[in-house]
Amino acid sequence: MLVFATETSCDETSICLMENKSIIEHITFSQEIHKKHGGVVPELAARSHLEKIQIMTDYLFSKKKIDPNKIDVFAATCGPGLIGSLLVGSTFTKSLAISFQKPFVPINHLEGHILSTSFNNDIKFPSLILLLTGGHTQVYFMKDGKNIELLGQSVDDAIGEAFDKTAKLMGLSYPGGAEIEKEAIDGDENRFILPKPLVKEKNFNFSFSGIKTHINLLTKKNKIDNKFIKDLSASFQKNITELLIEKLERGVERLKFNKKNIKSISVVGGVSNNKYIKKKIESFFTYRNIEIYYPLKEMMIDNAAMIAWSCMKNYNNERNNLFFKAKPRLSVRSIL
């Protein structure tokens, strides 16, 4: 099966051509215009998608000498995300499906992330999925490759948002995740003791806004010089990582009590690029005989390859829905 997929849920314009389990071509354009605003501006994001997506698609077809008539299925992210951005990608992809009289499959952006590790890993079930992105921090349980259950999520800011806001408070540029990781390398991670909201609660829910508030107070009480930035970056990164691990550890033990012995954890989403977080999670859970999986690097940020793969894994005639409306708060199905 040959699938053409698009992803435009936020500020990455991405297209992918996938055949069976092979990525023929994958192009992702990350919008730089938002840096000067310190965050994503929805209208500018939608305009950029509109400017880029057709050019990128024409380039892909000409580069690979692909006849669009040979594409079997067209798929696009239809939520969750920014409504303007979602409309650009989904409408463009629907128009291609109509033009070439082929099925159109709406894909959930979060399902794309959740399934991304199964592209390059043989997943051992039961499994947990730790989803870490700019807009979501969630934990899912999968007893097999089809059934999925949301166990918990952030009650306020997402983890990526917490990184961005913390970086902004210290005067670092957007996006903040990479900036904080870079500054933290030479910092003293034990200098600042930060709060860990909800860490002892018997659930998989997270809270990050209180950490941001605490950091805001620290920036007002201290001189923001290079040492302060490096030490606070390191302390923040350590605190966030410990919070994630402690919540997962307590959750895994509770699931074990309910006879759900977790065999693997998939860490997905853009924040899974953070090398410090990866190293700490791996070292903690590997000794507990729990395997840690990651997607391909190109499938960590918002991307069309995971959308194509999600379509590939779950396509059937019932999924063909040209009239599906983009939904900014689209939730994940319990059974894929």
Residue pairs with C-beta under 8 A, 6 or more apart in sequence:
1 19
1 20
1 72
1 73
1 312
1 315
2 17
2 18
2 19
2 70
2 71
2 72
2 73
3 16
3 17
3 18
3 19
3 71
3 72
3 73
3 74
3 75
3 308
3 311
3 312
3 315
4 15
4 16
4 17
4 68
4 71
4 73
4 74
4 75
4 93
4 96
4 308
5 15
5 16
5 18
5 74
5 75
5 76
5 93
5 107
5 304
5 305
5 307
5 308
5 311
6 14
6 15
6 16
6 53
6 75
6 76
6 77
6 89
6 90
6 92
6 93
6 304
6 307
7 13
7 14
7 15
7 16
7 28
7 76
7 77
7 89
7 109
7 112
7 302
7 303
7 304
7 306
7 307
8 14
8 49
8 53
8 76
8 77
8 81
8 85
8 86
8 88
8 89
8 90
9 77
9 79
9 80
9 81
9 82
9 85
9 86
9 89
9 109
9 302
10 40
10 45
10 81
10 82
10 85
10 134
10 135
10 302
11 30
11 31
11 34
11 40
11 45
11 48
11 85
11 302
12 28
12 29
12 30
12 31
12 301
12 302
12 303
13 28
13 29
13 31
13 48
13 49
13 52
13 53
13 56
13 89
14 26
14 27
14 28
14 29
14 302
14 303
14 304
14 305
14 307
15 26
15 27
15 53
15 56
15 57
15 60
15 304
16 23
16 25
16 26
16 27
16 303
16 304
16 305
16 307
16 308
17 23
17 24
17 25
17 26
17 60
17 64
17 66
17 71
17 308
18 24
18 305
18 308
18 309
18 312
20 312
21 119
21 312
23 305
23 308
24 64
24 66
25 60
25 63
25 64
26 298
26 303
26 304
26 305
27 56
27 59
27 60
27 304
28 298
28 301
28 302
28 303
28 304
29 52
29 56
30 301
31 44
31 45
31 48
33 41
33 44
33 48
34 40
34 41
34 44
34 45
34 174
35 173
35 174
37 44
37 174
38 164
38 168
38 174
39 164
39 168
39 174
40 82
40 134
42 82
42 83
42 84
42 85
43 84
45 82
45 84
45 85
46 82
46 84
46 85
46 87
46 88
49 85
49 88
49 89
50 88
53 88
53 89
53 92
54 92
57 92
57 96
60 66
61 68
68 96
68 99
68 100
69 100
71 100
71 102
72 102
72 103
73 102
73 103
73 104
73 105
73 311
73 315
74 93
74 94
74 96
74 97
74 100
74 102
74 103
74 104
74 105
75 93
75 104
75 105
75 106
75 107
75 307
75 308
75 310
75 311
76 89
76 90
76 92
76 93
76 94
76 104
76 105
76 106
76 107
76 307
77 86
77 89
77 90
77 107
77 108
77 109
77 112
77 307
78 86
78 90
78 106
78 107
78 108
78 324
78 325
78 326
78 327
78 330
79 86
79 108
79 109
79 326
79 327
79 328
79 329
79 330
80 108
80 109
80 110
80 135
80 136
80 327
80 328
80 329
80 330
80 331
81 109
81 135
81 328
82 328
83 326
83 328
86 326
86 327
86 328
87 326
90 106
90 324
90 326
93 104
94 104
94 322
96 102
97 103
97 104
97 322
98 104
98 322
103 317
103 319
103 320
104 320
104 321
104 322
104 324
105 311
105 315
105 319
105 320
105 321
106 319
106 321
106 324
107 307
107 310
107 311
108 310
108 330
108 331
108 332
108 333
109 302
109 307
109 330
110 131
110 136
110 138
110 330
110 332
111 310
111 332
111 333
111 336
112 306
112 307
112 309
112 310
113 131
113 133
113 268
113 269
113 295
113 306
114 129
114 131
114 140
114 142
114 148
114 266
114 268
114 332
115 306
115 309
115 310
115 313
115 336
116 266
116 268
116 295
116 296
116 299
116 300
116 305
116 306
116 309
117 123
117 129
117 266
117 268
117 293
117 294
117 295
118 145
118 309
118 313
119 295
119 296
119 299
119 305
119 306
119 309
120 295
120 296
121 266
121 293
123 142
123 145
123 264
123 266
123 293
124 263
124 264
124 291
125 142
125 143
125 144
125 145
125 263
125 264
126 141
126 142
126 143
126 144
126 255
126 260
126 261
126 262
126 263
127 141
127 142
127 262
127 263
127 264
127 265
127 266
128 139
128 140
128 141
128 142
128 151
128 248
128 251
128 252
128 262
128 264
128 265
128 266
129 138
129 139
129 140
129 141
129 142
129 148
129 265
129 266
129 268
130 138
130 139
130 244
130 248
130 265
130 266
130 267
130 268
131 137
131 138
131 139
131 140
131 268
131 269
132 159
132 160
132 244
132 267
132 268
132 269
132 270
132 271
132 272
132 277
133 158
133 159
133 160
133 269
133 270
133 271
133 302
134 158
134 160
134 161
134 164
134 175
134 270
134 271
135 158
135 160
135 161
136 153
136 154
136 158
136 269
137 153
137 154
137 158
137 159
137 160
137 206
137 208
138 150
138 152
138 153
138 154
139 150
139 151
139 152
139 153
139 204
139 247
139 248
139 251
140 148
140 149
140 150
140 151
140 332
141 148
141 149
141 151
141 255
141 260
142 148
142 149
143 260
145 313
145 336
146 335
146 336
147 334
147 335
147 336
148 332
148 333
148 334
148 335
148 336
149 334
150 332
151 203
151 204
151 251
152 203
152 204
152 205
152 206
152 247
152 251
153 204
153 205
153 206
154 205
154 206
154 207
154 208
155 198
155 205
155 206
155 207
156 207
156 208
156 209
157 165
157 207
157 208
157 209
157 212
158 208
159 206
159 208
159 240
159 244
159 271
160 175
160 177
160 269
160 270
160 271
161 208
162 208
162 209
162 211
162 212
162 240
163 175
163 176
163 177
163 180
163 240
163 271
164 174
164 175
164 176
164 177
165 176
165 212
166 176
166 180
166 211
166 212
166 215
166 232
166 236
167 173
167 174
167 175
167 176
167 177
167 179
167 180
168 174
168 176
169 212
169 215
169 216
169 219
170 215
170 219
170 224
170 228
170 229
170 232
170 233
171 224
171 229
172 179
172 180
172 183
172 229
173 179
177 270
177 271
177 273
177 274
178 273
179 233
180 233
180 236
180 237
181 233
181 237
181 274
181 275
181 276
183 229
183 230
183 233
183 234
184 230
184 233
184 234
184 236
184 237
184 276
185 230
185 234
186 230
187 229
187 230
187 231
187 232
187 233
187 234
187 235
188 230
188 231
188 234
188 235
189 231
189 234
189 235
189 237
189 238
190 235
190 238
191 231
191 232
191 234
191 235
192 218
192 231
192 232
192 235
192 236
193 235
194 211
194 214
194 215
194 235
194 236
194 239
195 210
195 211
195 214
195 239
196 211
196 239
196 242
196 243
196 246
197 206
197 207
197 208
197 209
197 210
197 211
197 243
198 205
198 206
198 207
198 247
199 243
199 246
199 247
200 250
202 250
202 254
203 251
204 247
204 251
206 243
206 247
208 240
211 236
211 239
211 240
215 232
215 236
218 232
219 232
222 228
237 274
237 276
237 277
238 276
240 277
241 276
241 277
241 280
241 281
242 280
244 277
244 281
245 280
245 281
245 284
248 265
248 281
248 285
249 284
252 262
252 288
252 290
255 261
255 262
256 262
262 290
263 290
263 291
264 290
264 291
264 292
264 293
265 281
265 285
265 290
265 291
265 292
265 293
266 292
266 293
266 294
267 277
267 278
267 281
267 292
267 293
267 294
268 294
268 295
268 300
269 300
270 300
270 301
270 302
271 277
272 278
272 294
272 295
272 300
273 297
273 300
273 301
278 292
278 294
281 292
282 292
285 292
286 292
294 300
295 306
296 305
298 305
299 305
299 306
299 309
311 319
313 336
314 336
